[in-house]
Amino acid sequence: RPIAGRKIDEVEGSLVELTDLQKEQLRRQQRREVAQCDTLEALEKLAFQRGYKPGWANHIWKARQDKKLVTS
């Protein structure tokens, strides 16, 4: 099976280290985005945008469904 290479895009700019506060704000923003996804398709789209593995959306969706069953 041939190995497919990836193209790496280089972007001009400079790297800066995030403070702990900035890291926490970023985490909260990412959690909000996940919480706003109300369908499996929306979760799959978010997973694709973030470069997550294909099973991530299904895992989150199943956990939500299980939580609904427990609280009902």
PQR file with spaces between the fields and no chain letter, atoms N, CA, C, O and H, PARSE charges and radii, in Angstrom:
ATOM       1  N    ARG     1       0.863   -1.173    0.000 -0.4000 1.5000
ATOM       2  CA   ARG     1       0.000    0.000    0.000 -0.0000 2.0000
ATOM       3  C    ARG     1       0.905    1.230    0.000  0.5500 1.7000
ATOM       4  O    ARG     1       1.757    1.367    0.878 -0.5500 1.4000
ATOM       5  N    PRO     2       0.734    2.110   -0.956 -0.5600 1.5000
ATOM       6  CA   PRO     2       1.596    3.293   -1.024  0.2800 2.0000
ATOM       7  C    PRO     2       1.291    4.283    0.094  0.5500 1.7000
ATOM       8  O    PRO     2       0.144    4.432    0.517 -0.5500 1.4000
ATOM       9  N    ILE     3       2.316    4.942    0.553 -0.4000 1.5000
ATOM      10  CA   ILE     3       2.173    5.941    1.609 -0.0000 2.0000
ATOM      11  C    ILE     3       1.916    7.300    0.965  0.5500 1.7000
ATOM      12  O    ILE     3       2.688    7.751    0.119 -0.5500 1.4000
ATOM      13  H    ILE     3       3.247    4.821    0.210  0.4000 1.0000
ATOM      14  N    ALA     4       0.841    7.940    1.368 -0.4000 1.5000
ATOM      15  CA   ALA     4       0.495    9.251    0.831 -0.0000 2.0000
ATOM      16  C    ALA     4       1.180   10.334    1.655  0.5500 1.7000
ATOM      17  O    ALA     4       1.118   10.319    2.885 -0.5500 1.4000
ATOM      18  H    ALA     4       0.214    7.574    2.056  0.4000 1.0000
ATOM      19  N    GLY     5       1.821   11.254    0.988 -0.4000 1.5000
ATOM      20  CA   GLY     5       2.476   12.349    1.686 -0.0000 2.0000
ATOM      21  C    GLY     5       1.501   13.479    1.952  0.5500 1.7000
ATOM      22  O    GLY     5       0.425   13.539    1.357 -0.5500 1.4000
ATOM      23  H    GLY     5       1.871   11.266   -0.011  0.4000 1.0000
ATOM      24  N    ARG     6       1.877   14.359    2.835 -0.4000 1.5000
ATOM      25  CA   ARG     6       1.053   15.527    3.140 -0.0000 2.0000
ATOM      26  C    ARG     6       1.792   16.779    2.732  0.5500 1.7000
ATOM      27  O    ARG     6       3.018   16.853    2.816 -0.5500 1.4000
ATOM      28  H    ARG     6       2.751   14.311    3.319  0.4000 1.0000
ATOM      29  N    LYS     7       1.033   17.759    2.291 -0.4000 1.5000
ATOM      30  CA   LYS     7       1.616   19.045    1.945 -0.0000 2.0000
ATOM      31  C    LYS     7       1.480   19.955    3.168  0.5500 1.7000
ATOM      32  O    LYS     7       0.398   20.084    3.741 -0.5500 1.4000
ATOM      33  H    LYS     7       0.037   17.698    2.223  0.4000 1.0000
ATOM      34  N    ILE     8       2.568   20.570    3.550 -0.4000 1.5000
ATOM      35  CA   ILE     8       2.562   21.458    4.711 -0.0000 2.0000
ATOM      36  C    ILE     8       2.547   22.898    4.211  0.5500 1.7000
ATOM      37  O    ILE     8       3.417   23.311    3.445 -0.5500 1.4000
ATOM      38  H    ILE     8       3.446   20.465    3.085  0.4000 1.0000
ATOM      39  N    ASP     9       1.553   23.650    4.651 -0.4000 1.5000
ATOM      40  CA   ASP     9       1.454   25.053    4.288 -0.0000 2.0000
ATOM      41  C    ASP     9       2.237   25.890    5.284  0.5500 1.7000
ATOM      42  O    ASP     9       2.044   25.775    6.494 -0.5500 1.4000
ATOM      43  H    ASP     9       0.846   23.314    5.273  0.4000 1.0000
ATOM      44  N    GLU    10       3.114   26.724    4.772 -0.4000 1.5000
ATOM      45  CA   GLU    10       3.883   27.625    5.625 -0.0000 2.0000
ATOM      46  C    GLU    10       3.248   29.006    5.571  0.5500 1.7000
ATOM      47  O    GLU    10       2.914   29.510    4.499 -0.5500 1.4000
ATOM      48  H    GLU    10       3.271   26.817    3.788  0.4000 1.0000
ATOM      49  N    VAL    11       3.090   29.606    6.738 -0.4000 1.5000
ATOM      50  CA   VAL    11       2.455   30.909    6.844 -0.0000 2.0000
ATOM      51  C    VAL    11       3.419   31.860    7.538  0.5500 1.7000
ATOM      52  O    VAL    11       4.052   31.504    8.533 -0.5500 1.4000
ATOM      53  H    VAL    11       3.362   29.196    7.609  0.4000 1.0000
ATOM      54  N    GLU    12       3.523   33.064    7.009 -0.4000 1.5000
ATOM      55  CA   GLU    12       4.372   34.068    7.629 -0.0000 2.0000
ATOM      56  C    GLU    12       3.776   34.507    8.961  0.5500 1.7000
ATOM      57  O    GLU    12       2.556   34.596    9.100 -0.5500 1.4000
ATOM      58  H    GLU    12       3.009   33.353    6.201  0.4000 1.0000
ATOM      59  N    GLY    13       4.619   34.776    9.920 -0.4000 1.5000
ATOM      60  CA   GLY    13       4.148   35.244   11.215 -0.0000 2.0000
ATOM      61  C    GLY    13       5.158   34.898   12.291  0.5500 1.7000
ATOM      62  O    GLY    13       6.237   34.373   12.016 -0.5500 1.4000
ATOM      63  H    GLY    13       5.610   34.703    9.807  0.4000 1.0000
ATOM      64  N    SER    14       4.786   35.200   13.501 -0.4000 1.5000
ATOM      65  CA   SER    14       5.667   34.879   14.613 -0.0000 2.0000
ATOM      66  C    SER    14       4.881   34.106   15.663  0.5500 1.7000
ATOM      67  O    SER    14       3.672   34.282   15.817 -0.5500 1.4000
ATOM      68  H    SER    14       3.909   35.627   13.724  0.4000 1.0000
ATOM      69  N    LEU    15       5.581   33.265   16.366 -0.4000 1.5000
ATOM      70  CA   LEU    15       4.970   32.466   17.416 -0.0000 2.0000
ATOM      71  C    LEU    15       5.108   33.188   18.744  0.5500 1.7000
ATOM      72  O    LEU    15       6.148   33.775   19.043 -0.5500 1.4000
ATOM      73  H    LEU    15       6.562   33.122   16.241  0.4000 1.0000
ATOM      74  N    VAL    16       4.053   33.137   19.531 -0.4000 1.5000
ATOM      75  CA   VAL    16       4.094   33.702   20.873 -0.0000 2.0000
ATOM      76  C    VAL    16       3.561   32.664   21.845  0.5500 1.7000
ATOM      77  O    VAL    16       2.676   31.879   21.505 -0.5500 1.4000
ATOM      78  H    VAL    16       3.208   32.660   19.289  0.4000 1.0000
ATOM      79  N    GLU    17       4.096   32.661   23.040 -0.4000 1.5000
ATOM      80  CA   GLU    17       3.645   31.714   24.054 -0.0000 2.0000
ATOM      81  C    GLU    17       2.374   32.248   24.701  0.5500 1.7000
ATOM      82  O    GLU    17       2.296   33.419   25.073 -0.5500 1.4000
ATOM      83  H    GLU    17       4.816   33.298   23.316  0.4000 1.0000
ATOM      84  N    LEU    18       1.376   31.368   24.832 -0.4000 1.5000
ATOM      85  CA   LEU    18       0.125   31.754   25.460 -0.0000 2.0000
ATOM      86  C    LEU    18       0.262   31.717   26.973  0.5500 1.7000
ATOM      87  O    LEU    18       0.951   30.858   27.523 -0.5500 1.4000
ATOM      88  H    LEU    18       1.440   30.417   24.530  0.4000 1.0000
ATOM      89  N    THR    19      -0.396   32.652   27.637 -0.4000 1.5000
ATOM      90  CA   THR    19      -0.431   32.633   29.091 -0.0000 2.0000
ATOM      91  C    THR    19      -1.455   31.602   29.534  0.5500 1.7000
ATOM      92  O    THR    19      -2.253   31.129   28.724 -0.5500 1.4000
ATOM      93  H    THR    19      -0.956   33.350   27.190  0.4000 1.0000
ATOM      94  N    ASP    20      -1.439   31.254   30.801 -0.4000 1.5000
ATOM      95  CA   ASP    20      -2.416   30.298   31.320 -0.0000 2.0000
ATOM      96  C    ASP    20      -3.835   30.812   31.130  0.5500 1.7000
ATOM      97  O    ASP    20      -4.737   30.031   30.827 -0.5500 1.4000
ATOM      98  H    ASP    20      -0.791   31.638   31.459  0.4000 1.0000
ATOM      99  N    LEU    21      -4.047   32.108   31.303 -0.4000 1.5000
ATOM     100  CA   LEU    21      -5.369   32.702   31.115 -0.0000 2.0000
ATOM     101  C    LEU    21      -5.816   32.567   29.670  0.5500 1.7000
ATOM     102  O    LEU    21      -6.973   32.236   29.410 -0.5500 1.4000
ATOM     103  H    LEU    21      -3.314   32.743   31.549  0.4000 1.0000
ATOM     104  N    GLN    22      -4.929   32.815   28.736 -0.4000 1.5000
ATOM     105  CA   GLN    22      -5.272   32.689   27.319 -0.0000 2.0000
ATOM     106  C    GLN    22      -5.584   31.245   26.953  0.5500 1.7000
ATOM     107  O    GLN    22      -6.490   30.982   26.163 -0.5500 1.4000
ATOM     108  H    GLN    22      -3.989   33.084   28.947  0.4000 1.0000
ATOM     109  N    LYS    23      -4.835   30.310   27.528 -0.4000 1.5000
ATOM     110  CA   LYS    23      -5.094   28.883   27.278 -0.0000 2.0000
ATOM     111  C    LYS    23      -6.484   28.506   27.778  0.5500 1.7000
ATOM     112  O    LYS    23      -7.222   27.799   27.093 -0.5500 1.4000
ATOM     113  H    LYS    23      -4.099   30.523   28.170  0.4000 1.0000
ATOM     114  N    GLU    24      -6.840   28.976   28.969 -0.4000 1.5000
ATOM     115  CA   GLU    24      -8.147   28.668   29.541 -0.0000 2.0000
ATOM     116  C    GLU    24      -9.259   29.281   28.700  0.5500 1.7000
ATOM     117  O    GLU    24     -10.288   28.641   28.479 -0.5500 1.4000
ATOM     118  H    GLU    24      -6.241   29.551   29.525  0.4000 1.0000
ATOM     119  N    GLN    25      -9.069   30.508   28.230 -0.4000 1.5000
ATOM     120  CA   GLN    25     -10.069   31.154   27.386 -0.0000 2.0000
ATOM     121  C    GLN    25     -10.257   30.385   26.084  0.5500 1.7000
ATOM     122  O    GLN    25     -11.382   30.242   25.604 -0.5500 1.4000
ATOM     123  H    GLN    25      -8.234   31.028   28.410  0.4000 1.0000
ATOM     124  N    LEU    26      -9.178   29.896   25.517 -0.4000 1.5000
ATOM     125  CA   LEU    26      -9.249   29.113   24.288 -0.0000 2.0000
ATOM     126  C    LEU    26     -10.002   27.811   24.524  0.5500 1.7000
ATOM     127  O    LEU    26     -10.834   27.414   23.708 -0.5500 1.4000
ATOM     128  H    LEU    26      -8.264   30.012   25.906  0.4000 1.0000
ATOM     129  N    ARG    27      -9.710   27.147   25.637 -0.4000 1.5000
ATOM     130  CA   ARG    27     -10.415   25.900   25.977 -0.0000 2.0000
ATOM     131  C    ARG    27     -11.912   26.145   26.133  0.5500 1.7000
ATOM     132  O    ARG    27     -12.729   25.362   25.649 -0.5500 1.4000
ATOM     133  H    ARG    27      -9.034   27.469   26.299  0.4000 1.0000
ATOM     134  N    ARG    28     -12.266   27.234   26.810 -0.4000 1.5000
ATOM     135  CA   ARG    28     -13.686   27.551   27.002 -0.0000 2.0000
ATOM     136  C    ARG    28     -14.376   27.821   25.676  0.5500 1.7000
ATOM     137  O    ARG    28     -15.505   27.382   25.457 -0.5500 1.4000
ATOM     138  H    ARG    28     -11.603   27.870   27.204  0.4000 1.0000
ATOM     139  N    GLN    29     -13.698   28.543   24.793 -0.4000 1.5000
ATOM     140  CA   GLN    29     -14.269   28.839   23.476 -0.0000 2.0000
ATOM     141  C    GLN    29     -14.486   27.541   22.690  0.5500 1.7000
ATOM     142  O    GLN    29     -15.515   27.373   22.035 -0.5500 1.4000
ATOM     143  H    GLN    29     -12.781   28.899   24.971  0.4000 1.0000
ATOM     144  N    GLN    30     -13.526   26.637   22.756 -0.4000 1.5000
ATOM     145  CA   GLN    30     -13.659   25.363   22.053 -0.0000 2.0000
ATOM     146  C    GLN    30     -14.801   24.532   22.633  0.5500 1.7000
ATOM     147  O    GLN    30     -15.545   23.895   21.888 -0.5500 1.4000
ATOM     148  H    GLN    30     -12.690   26.774   23.288  0.4000 1.0000
ATOM     149  N    ARG    31     -14.943   24.537   23.952 -0.4000 1.5000
ATOM     150  CA   ARG    31     -16.058   23.807   24.582 -0.0000 2.0000
ATOM     151  C    ARG    31     -17.398   24.390   24.169  0.5500 1.7000
ATOM     152  O    ARG    31     -18.350   23.649   23.925 -0.5500 1.4000
ATOM     153  H    ARG    31     -14.339   25.055   24.558  0.4000 1.0000
ATOM     154  N    ARG    32     -17.482   25.743   24.087 -0.4000 1.5000
ATOM     155  CA   ARG    32     -18.723   26.390   23.650 -0.0000 2.0000
ATOM     156  C    ARG    32     -19.087   25.972   22.228  0.5500 1.7000
ATOM     157  O    ARG    32     -20.251   25.712   21.926 -0.5500 1.4000
ATOM     158  H    ARG    32     -16.708   26.345   24.285  0.4000 1.0000
ATOM     159  N    GLU    33     -18.081   25.911   21.360 -0.4000 1.5000
ATOM     160  CA   GLU    33     -18.340   25.499   19.981 -0.0000 2.0000
ATOM     161  C    GLU    33     -18.887   24.082   19.932  0.5500 1.7000
ATOM     162  O    GLU    33     -19.804   23.799   19.161 -0.5500 1.4000
ATOM     163  H    GLU    33     -17.135   26.122   21.605  0.4000 1.0000
ATOM     164  N    VAL    34     -18.340   23.194   20.741 -0.4000 1.5000
ATOM     165  CA   VAL    34     -18.830   21.817   20.786 -0.0000 2.0000
ATOM     166  C    VAL    34     -20.261   21.796   21.334  0.5500 1.7000
ATOM     167  O    VAL    34     -21.114   21.082   20.806 -0.5500 1.4000
ATOM     168  H    VAL    34     -17.595   23.424   21.368  0.4000 1.0000
ATOM     169  N    ALA    35     -20.527   22.565   22.377 -0.4000 1.5000
ATOM     170  CA   ALA    35     -21.858   22.600   22.978 -0.0000 2.0000
ATOM     171  C    ALA    35     -22.902   23.147   22.018  0.5500 1.7000
ATOM     172  O    ALA    35     -24.067   22.756   22.091 -0.5500 1.4000
ATOM     173  H    ALA    35     -19.835   23.146   22.806  0.4000 1.0000
ATOM     174  N    GLN    36     -22.508   24.048   21.112 -0.4000 1.5000
ATOM     175  CA   GLN    36     -23.449   24.632   20.163 -0.0000 2.0000
ATOM     176  C    GLN    36     -23.823   23.668   19.041  0.5500 1.7000
ATOM     177  O    GLN    36     -24.811   23.894   18.341 -0.5500 1.4000
ATOM     178  H    GLN    36     -21.561   24.365   21.053  0.4000 1.0000
ATOM     179  N    CYS    37     -23.058   22.608   18.861 -0.4000 1.5000
ATOM     180  CA   CYS    37     -23.369   21.613   17.829 -0.0000 2.0000
ATOM     181  C    CYS    37     -24.529   20.754   18.328  0.5500 1.7000
ATOM     182  O    CYS    37     -24.378   19.976   19.270 -0.5500 1.4000
ATOM     183  H    CYS    37     -22.256   22.425   19.429  0.4000 1.0000
ATOM     184  N    ASP    38     -25.691   20.905   17.684 -0.4000 1.5000
ATOM     185  CA   ASP    38     -26.869   20.186   18.158 -0.0000 2.0000
ATOM     186  C    ASP    38     -27.213   18.963   17.312  0.5500 1.7000
ATOM     187  O    ASP    38     -28.218   18.301   17.573 -0.5500 1.4000
ATOM     188  H    ASP    38     -25.813   21.537   16.919  0.4000 1.0000
ATOM     189  N    THR    39     -26.410   18.653   16.316 -0.4000 1.5000
ATOM     190  CA   THR    39     -26.625   17.451   15.510 -0.0000 2.0000
ATOM     191  C    THR    39     -25.301   16.724   15.329  0.5500 1.7000
ATOM     192  O    THR    39     -24.229   17.303   15.504 -0.5500 1.4000
ATOM     193  H    THR    39     -25.593   19.190   16.103  0.4000 1.0000
ATOM     194  N    LEU    40     -25.392   15.460   14.980 -0.4000 1.5000
ATOM     195  CA   LEU    40     -24.195   14.678   14.706 -0.0000 2.0000
ATOM     196  C    LEU    40     -23.444   15.266   13.511  0.5500 1.7000
ATOM     197  O    LEU    40     -22.213   15.288   13.495 -0.5500 1.4000
ATOM     198  H    LEU    40     -26.263   14.990   14.838  0.4000 1.0000
ATOM     199  N    GLU    41     -24.186   15.738   12.519 -0.4000 1.5000
ATOM     200  CA   GLU    41     -23.555   16.330   11.337 -0.0000 2.0000
ATOM     201  C    GLU    41     -22.750   17.574   11.702  0.5500 1.7000
ATOM     202  O    GLU    41     -21.666   17.788   11.160 -0.5500 1.4000
ATOM     203  H    GLU    41     -25.186   15.720   12.532  0.4000 1.0000
ATOM     204  N    ALA    42     -23.264   18.387   12.605 -0.4000 1.5000
ATOM     205  CA   ALA    42     -22.546   19.585   13.043 -0.0000 2.0000
ATOM     206  C    ALA    42     -21.263   19.203   13.779  0.5500 1.7000
ATOM     207  O    ALA    42     -20.230   19.850   13.611 -0.5500 1.4000
ATOM     208  H    ALA    42     -24.145   18.212   13.044  0.4000 1.0000
ATOM     209  N    LEU    43     -21.332   18.158   14.588 -0.4000 1.5000
ATOM     210  CA   LEU    43     -20.138   17.678   15.283 -0.0000 2.0000
ATOM     211  C    LEU    43     -19.108   17.139   14.285  0.5500 1.7000
ATOM     212  O    LEU    43     -17.908   17.366   14.441 -0.5500 1.4000
ATOM     213  H    LEU    43     -22.171   17.632   14.725  0.4000 1.0000
ATOM     214  N    GLU    44     -19.583   16.424   13.259 -0.4000 1.5000
ATOM     215  CA   GLU    44     -18.680   15.889   12.244 -0.0000 2.0000
ATOM     216  C    GLU    44     -18.000   17.027   11.476  0.5500 1.7000
ATOM     217  O    GLU    44     -16.815   16.941   11.154 -0.5500 1.4000
ATOM     218  H    GLU    44     -20.557   16.239   13.133  0.4000 1.0000
ATOM     219  N    LYS    45     -18.747   18.079   11.187 -0.4000 1.5000
ATOM     220  CA   LYS    45     -18.175   19.230   10.481 -0.0000 2.0000
ATOM     221  C    LYS    45     -17.094   19.896   11.349  0.5500 1.7000
ATOM     222  O    LYS    45     -16.022   20.244   10.854 -0.5500 1.4000
ATOM     223  H    LYS    45     -19.709   18.149   11.448  0.4000 1.0000
ATOM     224  N    LEU    46     -17.385   20.068   12.636 -0.4000 1.5000
ATOM     225  CA   LEU    46     -16.420   20.668   13.562 -0.0000 2.0000
ATOM     226  C    LEU    46     -15.173   19.788   13.670  0.5500 1.7000
ATOM     227  O    LEU    46     -14.050   20.293   13.686 -0.5500 1.4000
ATOM     228  H    LEU    46     -18.256   19.786   13.038  0.4000 1.0000
ATOM     229  N    ALA    47     -15.375   18.478   13.745 -0.4000 1.5000
ATOM     230  CA   ALA    47     -14.249   17.552   13.832 -0.0000 2.0000
ATOM     231  C    ALA    47     -13.364   17.670   12.595  0.5500 1.7000
ATOM     232  O    ALA    47     -12.138   17.660   12.706 -0.5500 1.4000
ATOM     233  H    ALA    47     -16.287   18.068   13.732  0.4000 1.0000
ATOM     234  N    PHE    48     -13.972   17.781   11.427 -0.4000 1.5000
ATOM     235  CA   PHE    48     -13.208   17.924   10.190 -0.0000 2.0000
ATOM     236  C    PHE    48     -12.420   19.229   10.179  0.5500 1.7000
ATOM     237  O    PHE    48     -11.251   19.255    9.793 -0.5500 1.4000
ATOM     238  H    PHE    48     -14.968   17.789   11.337  0.4000 1.0000
ATOM     239  N    GLN    49     -13.073   20.318   10.607 -0.4000 1.5000
ATOM     240  CA   GLN    49     -12.411   21.625   10.636 -0.0000 2.0000
ATOM     241  C    GLN    49     -11.212   21.627   11.573  0.5500 1.7000
ATOM     242  O    GLN    49     -10.200   22.270   11.294 -0.5500 1.4000
ATOM     243  H    GLN    49     -14.023   20.297   10.920  0.4000 1.0000
ATOM     244  N    ARG    50     -11.328   20.914   12.672 -0.4000 1.5000
ATOM     245  CA   ARG    50     -10.255   20.880   13.670 -0.0000 2.0000
ATOM     246  C    ARG    50      -9.224   19.793   13.402  0.5500 1.7000
ATOM     247  O    ARG    50      -8.194   19.731   14.074 -0.5500 1.4000
ATOM     248  H    ARG    50     -12.150   20.392   12.898  0.4000 1.0000
ATOM     249  N    GLY    51      -9.496   18.940   12.428 -0.4000 1.5000
ATOM     250  CA   GLY    51      -8.551   17.873   12.105 -0.0000 2.0000
ATOM     251  C    GLY    51      -8.594   16.710   13.075  0.5500 1.7000
ATOM     252  O    GLY    51      -7.604   15.996   13.235 -0.5500 1.4000
ATOM     253  H    GLY    51     -10.333   18.991   11.882  0.4000 1.0000
ATOM     254  N    TYR    52      -9.743   16.511   13.729 -0.4000 1.5000
ATOM     255  CA   TYR    52      -9.887   15.409   14.680 -0.0000 2.0000
ATOM     256  C    TYR    52     -10.084   14.095   13.939  0.5500 1.7000
ATOM     257  O    TYR    52     -10.391   14.083   12.747 -0.5500 1.4000
ATOM     258  H    TYR    52     -10.547   17.090   13.599  0.4000 1.0000
ATOM     259  N    LYS    53      -9.906   13.005   14.645 -0.4000 1.5000
ATOM     260  CA   LYS    53     -10.126   11.689   14.062 -0.0000 2.0000
ATOM     261  C    LYS    53     -11.614   11.502   13.759  0.5500 1.7000
ATOM     262  O    LYS    53     -12.463   12.103   14.418 -0.5500 1.4000
ATOM     263  H    LYS    53      -9.656   13.015   15.613  0.4000 1.0000
ATOM     264  N    PRO    54     -11.933   10.663   12.755 -0.5600 1.5000
ATOM     265  CA   PRO    54     -13.333   10.498   12.340  0.2800 2.0000
ATOM     266  C    PRO    54     -14.281   10.042   13.455  0.5500 1.7000
ATOM     267  O    PRO    54     -15.456   10.408   13.434 -0.5500 1.4000
ATOM     268  N    GLY    55     -13.814    9.269   14.410 -0.4000 1.5000
ATOM     269  CA   GLY    55     -14.687    8.754   15.457 -0.0000 2.0000
ATOM     270  C    GLY    55     -15.009    9.743   16.570  0.5500 1.7000
ATOM     271  O    GLY    55     -15.865    9.467   17.410 -0.5500 1.4000
ATOM     272  H    GLY    55     -12.859    8.972   14.427  0.4000 1.0000
ATOM     273  N    TRP    56     -14.337   10.886   16.588 -0.4000 1.5000
ATOM     274  CA   TRP    56     -14.537   11.860   17.666 -0.0000 2.0000
ATOM     275  C    TRP    56     -15.986   12.311   17.761  0.5500 1.7000
ATOM     276  O    TRP    56     -16.557   12.325   18.851 -0.5500 1.4000
ATOM     277  H    TRP    56     -13.642   11.110   15.906  0.4000 1.0000
ATOM     278  N    ALA    57     -16.585   12.677   16.638 -0.4000 1.5000
ATOM     279  CA   ALA    57     -17.960   13.183   16.638 -0.0000 2.0000
ATOM     280  C    ALA    57     -18.927   12.117   17.151  0.5500 1.7000
ATOM     281  O    ALA    57     -19.831   12.419   17.929 -0.5500 1.4000
ATOM     282  H    ALA    57     -16.120   12.665   15.753  0.4000 1.0000
ATOM     283  N    ASN    58     -18.737   10.880   16.717 -0.4000 1.5000
ATOM     284  CA   ASN    58     -19.608    9.793   17.186 -0.0000 2.0000
ATOM     285  C    ASN    58     -19.459    9.585   18.689  0.5500 1.7000
ATOM     286  O    ASN    58     -20.444    9.330   19.382 -0.5500 1.4000
ATOM     287  H    ASN    58     -18.002   10.635   16.084  0.4000 1.0000
ATOM     288  N    HIS    59     -18.257    9.689   19.186 -0.4000 1.5000
ATOM     289  CA   HIS    59     -18.002    9.521   20.619 -0.0000 2.0000
ATOM     290  C    HIS    59     -18.738   10.598   21.432  0.5500 1.7000
ATOM     291  O    HIS    59     -19.394   10.292   22.428 -0.5500 1.4000
ATOM     292  H    HIS    59     -17.456    9.896   18.623  0.4000 1.0000
ATOM     293  N    ILE    60     -18.623   11.848   20.998 -0.4000 1.5000
ATOM     294  CA   ILE    60     -19.289   12.951   21.697 -0.0000 2.0000
ATOM     295  C    ILE    60     -20.805   12.785   21.613  0.5500 1.7000
ATOM     296  O    ILE    60     -21.505   12.969   22.609 -0.5500 1.4000
ATOM     297  H    ILE    60     -18.090   12.097   20.189  0.4000 1.0000
ATOM     298  N    TRP    61     -21.309   12.443   20.443 -0.4000 1.5000
ATOM     299  CA   TRP    61     -22.753   12.291   20.242 -0.0000 2.0000
ATOM     300  C    TRP    61     -23.298   11.171   21.129  0.5500 1.7000
ATOM     301  O    TRP    61     -24.339   11.332   21.767 -0.5500 1.4000
ATOM     302  H    TRP    61     -20.740   12.294   19.634  0.4000 1.0000
ATOM     303  N    LYS    62     -22.594   10.034   21.169 -0.4000 1.5000
ATOM     304  CA   LYS    62     -23.052    8.911   21.990 -0.0000 2.0000
ATOM     305  C    LYS    62     -23.044    9.288   23.470  0.5500 1.7000
ATOM     306  O    LYS    62     -23.967    8.926   24.201 -0.5500 1.4000
ATOM     307  H    LYS    62     -21.748    9.903   20.651  0.4000 1.0000
ATOM     308  N    ALA    63     -22.021   10.008   23.920 -0.4000 1.5000
ATOM     309  CA   ALA    63     -21.953   10.424   25.318 -0.0000 2.0000
ATOM     310  C    ALA    63     -23.124   11.335   25.663  0.5500 1.7000
ATOM     311  O    ALA    63     -23.687   11.241   26.754 -0.5500 1.4000
ATOM     312  H    ALA    63     -21.272   10.302   23.327  0.4000 1.0000
ATOM     313  N    ARG    64     -23.491   12.212   24.741 -0.4000 1.5000
ATOM     314  CA   ARG    64     -24.637   13.098   24.979 -0.0000 2.0000
ATOM     315  C    ARG    64     -25.935   12.307   25.073  0.5500 1.7000
ATOM     316  O    ARG    64     -26.772   12.569   25.937 -0.5500 1.4000
ATOM     317  H    ARG    64     -23.035   12.289   23.855  0.4000 1.0000
ATOM     318  N    GLN    65     -26.095   11.332   24.174 -0.4000 1.5000
ATOM     319  CA   GLN    65     -27.315   10.531   24.183 -0.0000 2.0000
ATOM     320  C    GLN    65     -27.410    9.711   25.465  0.5500 1.7000
ATOM     321  O    GLN    65     -28.486    9.599   26.053 -0.5500 1.4000
ATOM     322  H    GLN    65     -25.416   11.119   23.472  0.4000 1.0000
ATOM     323  N    ASP    66     -26.296    9.140   25.897 -0.4000 1.5000
ATOM     324  CA   ASP    66     -26.279    8.370   27.145 -0.0000 2.0000
ATOM     325  C    ASP    66     -26.624    9.256   28.337  0.5500 1.7000
ATOM     326  O    ASP    66     -27.338    8.831   29.246 -0.5500 1.4000
ATOM     327  H    ASP    66     -25.422    9.230   25.420  0.4000 1.0000
ATOM     328  N    LYS    67     -26.113   10.497   28.332 -0.4000 1.5000
ATOM     329  CA   LYS    67     -26.393   11.421   29.422 -0.0000 2.0000
ATOM     330  C    LYS    67     -27.876   11.771   29.462  0.5500 1.7000
ATOM     331  O    LYS    67     -28.456   11.891   30.541 -0.5500 1.4000
ATOM     332  H    LYS    67     -25.533   10.842   27.594  0.4000 1.0000
ATOM     333  N    LYS    68     -28.494   11.937   28.291 -0.4000 1.5000
ATOM     334  CA   LYS    68     -29.925   12.238   28.227 -0.0000 2.0000
ATOM     335  C    LYS    68     -30.748   11.094   28.817  0.5500 1.7000
ATOM     336  O    LYS    68     -31.743   11.326   29.504 -0.5500 1.4000
ATOM     337  H    LYS    68     -28.023   11.840   27.414  0.4000 1.0000
ATOM     338  N    LEU    69     -30.328    9.859   28.546 -0.4000 1.5000
ATOM     339  CA   LEU    69     -31.053    8.697   29.060 -0.0000 2.0000
ATOM     340  C    LEU    69     -30.959    8.620   30.584  0.5500 1.7000
ATOM     341  O    LEU    69     -31.935    8.267   31.246 -0.5500 1.4000
ATOM     342  H    LEU    69     -29.520    9.670   27.988  0.4000 1.0000
ATOM     343  N    VAL    70     -29.819    8.941   31.131 -0.4000 1.5000
ATOM     344  CA   VAL    70     -29.603    8.880   32.574 -0.0000 2.0000
ATOM     345  C    VAL    70     -30.414    9.954   33.283  0.5500 1.7000
ATOM     346  O    VAL    70     -30.995    9.695   34.337 -0.5500 1.4000
ATOM     347  H    VAL    70     -29.026    9.228   30.593  0.4000 1.0000
ATOM     348  N    THR    71     -30.462   11.162   32.715 -0.4000 1.5000
ATOM     349  CA   THR    71     -31.169   12.260   33.367 -0.0000 2.0000
ATOM     350  C    THR    71     -32.666   12.209   33.156  0.5500 1.7000
ATOM     351  O    THR    71     -33.407   12.909   33.846 -0.5500 1.4000
ATOM     352  H    THR    71     -29.990   11.372   31.859  0.4000 1.0000
ATOM     353  N    SER    72     -33.129   11.396   32.220 -0.4000 1.5000
ATOM     354  CA   SER    72     -34.581   11.316   31.946 -0.0000 2.0000
ATOM     355  C    SER    72     -35.300   10.436   32.927  0.5500 1.7000
ATOM     356  O    SER    72     -36.516   10.269   32.831 -0.5500 1.4000
ATOM     357  H    SER    72     -32.526   10.827   31.660  0.4000 1.0000
